[in-house]
Amino acid sequence: MELWDAYNADYEKIEGAVLVRGEDDTFPDGMYHLVCEVLVRHVDGTYLMMKRDPTKPLFPNMWEATAGGSAL
């Protein structure tokens, strides 16, 4: 189980509020969790591209340029 701190729209942590990954399709109104996205650019100007695993439920075998995820 992955637990996330909850934040408001002003990026302020909501004390005592915890969000659980996969528990619900949506979060309560006004609650958010932090994520990060990283784009890797090489010194020659090219970008790192990654192909998603074929077993991923969303967008299997698709190419993406970002790496990231939830900030714990």
C-alpha positions in Angstrom: 0.0 0.0 0.0 1.3 3.4 -1.0 0.3 6.4 1.2 0.6 10.0 0.0 0.4 13.2 1.9 -2.5 15.4 0.8 -2.0 19.0 -0.3 -4.4 21.8 -1.1 -4.4 23.9 -4.3 -1.8 26.3 -2.8 0.7 23.4 -2.3 0.2 23.4 1.4 0.2 20.1 3.2 -3.2 19.2 4.8 -2.3 17.9 8.2 -3.8 14.6 9.1 -5.0 13.9 5.5 -3.6 10.8 3.8 -4.4 9.6 0.3 -4.1 5.9 -0.6 -2.9 4.8 -4.0 -5.5 2.8 -5.9 -8.1 3.1 -3.2 -10.4 5.3 -5.3 -10.4 6.6 -8.9 -10.6 10.2 -7.6 -9.4 12.2 -4.7 -11.7 14.4 -2.6 -12.3 17.8 -4.0 -9.5 20.2 -3.1 -7.0 17.4 -2.3 -3.9 16.6 -4.4 -0.7 14.7 -4.1 2.8 15.6 -5.3 4.2 14.1 -8.5 7.4 14.8 -10.5 8.1 14.5 -14.1 11.7 14.5 -15.5 12.8 15.1 -19.1 16.4 14.0 -19.7 18.3 16.0 -22.4 21.8 14.7 -23.3 24.6 17.1 -24.0 24.2 16.4 -27.8 20.7 17.8 -27.7 18.9 14.4 -27.9 16.3 13.3 -25.4 15.9 10.0 -23.5 12.9 8.1 -24.7 11.5 5.0 -23.0 9.1 2.3 -24.2 6.4 1.4 -21.7 6.3 -2.2 -20.5 3.7 -4.3 -22.5 2.0 -5.4 -19.3 1.2 -1.8 -18.2 -2.6 -1.4 -18.0 -2.5 2.1 -19.6 -0.7 2.7 -22.9 1.3 -0.5 -23.1 4.2 -0.5 -25.6 3.9 3.3 -26.1 6.9 5.6 -26.1 7.3 8.3 -23.6 9.8 11.0 -22.9 9.2 11.5 -19.2 10.2 9.6 -16.1 8.6 10.3 -12.8 6.0 9.4 -10.3 4.5 10.2 -7.0 6.7 12.0 -4.4 6.7 10.0 -1.2 
